[in-house]
Amino acid sequence: MAESRTQFIVDQVKALPIEEQLRVAEAIDRLTWTQRWREICERISRNVESAGEVSDDQIDAEVREVRRERPLSERSSIPRS
């Protein structure tokens, strides 16, 4: 059910002019930023609890992993003009 609802919304967004698609994408990014950040913090917290002491190298590796996540503009199926 949720997947078809999501696909319906995606299809509606695809029907918009590119400028409006970008505004929708940016709005969704702003809406989900807090939750995505919270999940990152929780993941780090779980890793710290299970690993005990964390070295600077381990922290650097985690930061690099987060930074490797593709930005919104690269995740879009619609190329920017």
C-alpha positions as CSV (number, residue, x, y, z in Angstrom):
1,M,0.0,0.0,0.0
2,A,2.7,2.5,1.0
3,E,4.8,1.8,-2.1
4,S,1.9,2.5,-4.4
5,R,1.2,5.7,-2.5
6,T,4.8,6.7,-2.8
7,Q,4.9,5.9,-6.5
8,F,1.7,8.0,-7.0
9,I,3.4,11.0,-5.4
10,V,6.6,10.5,-7.4
11,D,4.5,10.3,-10.6
12,Q,2.8,13.6,-9.7
13,V,6.2,15.2,-9.0
14,K,7.5,14.0,-12.4
15,A,4.6,15.7,-14.1
16,L,5.7,19.1,-12.7
17,P,8.0,21.5,-14.5
18,I,11.6,20.9,-13.5
19,E,11.8,24.1,-11.4
20,E,8.8,22.9,-9.3
21,Q,10.3,19.4,-9.0
22,L,13.5,21.0,-7.6
23,R,11.4,23.0,-5.1
24,V,9.5,19.8,-4.0
25,A,12.8,17.9,-3.6
26,E,14.3,20.7,-1.5
27,A,11.2,20.8,0.6
28,I,11.3,17.1,1.2
29,D,15.0,17.3,2.0
30,R,14.2,20.0,4.7
31,L,11.3,17.9,6.0
32,T,13.5,14.8,6.5
33,W,16.7,16.4,7.6
34,T,16.0,16.2,11.3
35,Q,15.1,12.5,11.1
36,R,18.1,11.7,9.0
37,W,20.4,13.5,11.4
38,R,18.8,11.7,14.4
39,E,19.4,8.3,12.7
40,I,23.0,9.2,12.1
41,C,23.5,10.2,15.8
42,E,21.7,7.0,16.9
43,R,23.9,4.9,14.7
44,I,27.0,6.5,16.1
45,S,25.7,6.0,19.6
46,R,25.1,2.3,19.0
47,N,28.5,2.0,17.5
48,V,30.1,3.7,20.5
49,E,28.2,1.4,22.9
50,S,29.2,-1.7,21.1
51,A,32.8,-0.7,20.4
52,G,33.7,0.9,23.7
53,E,36.5,3.5,23.3
54,V,36.6,5.0,19.8
55,S,39.8,6.3,18.3
56,D,40.1,9.4,16.2
57,D,40.7,7.2,13.2
58,Q,37.4,5.4,13.8
59,I,35.6,8.7,14.1
60,D,37.2,10.0,10.9
61,A,36.1,6.8,9.1
62,E,32.5,7.3,10.3
63,V,32.6,10.9,9.1
64,R,33.9,9.8,5.7
65,E,31.1,7.2,5.4
66,V,28.4,9.8,6.1
67,R,30.1,12.2,3.6
68,R,30.0,9.5,1.0
69,E,26.2,9.5,1.0
70,R,25.1,10.9,-2.3
71,P,23.6,14.5,-2.2
72,L,20.0,15.0,-3.1
73,S,20.9,16.3,-6.5
74,E,22.8,13.1,-7.4
75,R,20.0,10.8,-6.1
76,S,17.4,12.4,-8.3
77,S,16.3,10.3,-11.3
78,I,15.8,13.6,-13.2
79,P,19.0,15.2,-14.4
80,R,19.6,18.9,-13.6
81,S,19.7,21.2,-16.5
